[in-house]
Amino acid sequence: MARVNPEKILEYLAQEMRPALEKAVRDAIPGATFDARALFASFTQEVAKRHSTFEQVPDSCVQT
């Protein structure tokens, strides 16, 4: 089992993840108005609160 830091992964992939989160919210809540950067920052903070610094994931989730 590999150990990963979810918050660091989100920060690293922010360029790809932020637009995906924005689209998902807009699709789920048509007409919603929000700042996509603030939404992603809040999401990242919530992930950090709910998960320990490192989480165990199956080796199949990690390629080295």
NUMI-49167 format. One record per residue (C-alpha): residue number from 1; residue in three letters; z, y, x. Coordinates in nm, 2 decimals, padded with zeros to 4 digits. Example, Ala and Ser with C-alpha at 12.3 -4.5 7.8 and 13.67 -1.06 7.14 Angstrom:
2
num->1&residuo->ALA&z->00.78&y->-00.45&x->01.23 .
num->2&residuo->SER&z->00.71&y->-00.11&x->01.37 .
end
This chain:
64
num->1&residuo->MET&z->00.00&y->00.00&x->00.00 .
num->2&residuo->ALA&z->-00.09&y->00.34&x->00.13 .
num->3&residuo->ARG&z->00.12&y->00.65&x->00.08 .
num->4&residuo->VAL&z->-00.03&y->00.98&x->-00.03 .
num->5&residuo->ASN&z->00.09&y->01.33&x->-00.11 .
num->6&residuo->PRO&z->-00.05&y->01.42&x->-00.45 .
num->7&residuo->GLU&z->00.01&y->01.79&x->-00.41 .
num->8&residuo->LYS&z->-00.17&y->01.80&x->-00.07 .
num->9&residuo->ILE&z->-00.46&y->01.60&x->-00.22 .
num->10&residuo->LEU&z->-00.50&y->01.85&x->-00.50 .
num->11&residuo->GLU&z->-00.49&y->02.14&x->-00.26 .
num->12&residuo->TYR&z->-00.75&y->01.97&x->-00.04 .
num->13&residuo->LEU&z->-00.98&y->01.90&x->-00.34 .
num->14&residuo->ALA&z->-00.92&y->02.23&x->-00.52 .
num->15&residuo->GLN&z->-01.28&y->02.34&x->-00.49 .
num->16&residuo->GLU&z->-01.39&y->02.03&x->-00.68 .
num->17&residuo->MET&z->-01.09&y->01.98&x->-00.91 .
num->18&residuo->ARG&z->-01.04&y->02.34&x->-01.03 .
num->19&residuo->PRO&z->-01.38&y->02.36&x->-01.21 .
num->20&residuo->ALA&z->-01.33&y->02.01&x->-01.36 .
num->21&residuo->LEU&z->-00.99&y->02.10&x->-01.50 .
num->22&residuo->GLU&z->-01.13&y->02.43&x->-01.64 .
num->23&residuo->LYS&z->-01.42&y->02.24&x->-01.81 .
num->24&residuo->ALA&z->-01.18&y->01.98&x->-01.95 .
num->25&residuo->VAL&z->-00.96&y->02.25&x->-02.10 .
num->26&residuo->ARG&z->-01.25&y->02.44&x->-02.24 .
num->27&residuo->ASP&z->-01.39&y->02.12&x->-02.39 .
num->28&residuo->ALA&z->-01.06&y->02.02&x->-02.54 .
num->29&residuo->ILE&z->-00.97&y->02.37&x->-02.66 .
num->30&residuo->PRO&z->-01.28&y->02.56&x->-02.75 .
num->31&residuo->GLY&z->-01.24&y->02.93&x->-02.73 .
num->32&residuo->ALA&z->-00.94&y->02.91&x->-02.50 .
num->33&residuo->THR&z->-00.89&y->03.20&x->-02.27 .
num->34&residuo->PHE&z->-00.72&y->03.15&x->-01.94 .
num->35&residuo->ASP&z->-00.74&y->03.22&x->-01.57 .
num->36&residuo->ALA&z->-00.88&y->02.90&x->-01.41 .
num->37&residuo->ARG&z->-00.71&y->02.96&x->-01.07 .
num->38&residuo->ALA&z->-00.37&y->03.03&x->-01.24 .
num->39&residuo->LEU&z->-00.41&y->02.71&x->-01.45 .
num->40&residuo->PHE&z->-00.49&y->02.50&x->-01.15 .
num->41&residuo->ALA&z->-00.20&y->02.65&x->-00.95 .
num->42&residuo->SER&z->00.04&y->02.58&x->-01.24 .
num->43&residuo->PHE&z->-00.10&y->02.22&x->-01.27 .
num->44&residuo->THR&z->-00.05&y->02.17&x->-00.89 .
num->45&residuo->GLN&z->00.31&y->02.29&x->-00.92 .
num->46&residuo->GLU&z->00.38&y->02.06&x->-01.21 .
num->47&residuo->VAL&z->00.24&y->01.76&x->-01.02 .
num->48&residuo->ALA&z->00.47&y->01.86&x->-00.72 .
num->49&residuo->LYS&z->00.77&y->01.87&x->-00.95 .
num->50&residuo->ARG&z->00.71&y->01.54&x->-01.11 .
num->51&residuo->HIS&z->00.61&y->01.34&x->-00.81 .
num->52&residuo->SER&z->00.79&y->01.27&x->-00.49 .
num->53&residuo->THR&z->00.64&y->01.41&x->-00.17 .
num->54&residuo->PHE&z->00.47&y->01.08&x->-00.11 .
num->55&residuo->GLU&z->00.35&y->00.82&x->-00.37 .
num->56&residuo->GLN&z->00.25&y->00.47&x->-00.30 .
num->57&residuo->VAL&z->-00.10&y->00.38&x->-00.41 .
num->58&residuo->PRO&z->-00.29&y->00.05&x->-00.38 .
num->59&residuo->ASP&z->-00.50&y->00.02&x->-00.07 .
num->60&residuo->SER&z->-00.81&y->00.00&x->-00.29 .
num->61&residuo->CYS&z->-00.75&y->00.38&x->-00.36 .
num->62&residuo->VAL&z->-00.78&y->00.47&x->00.01 .
num->63&residuo->GLN&z->-01.06&y->00.42&x->00.25 .
num->64&residuo->THR&z->-01.00&y->00.47&x->00.62 .
end
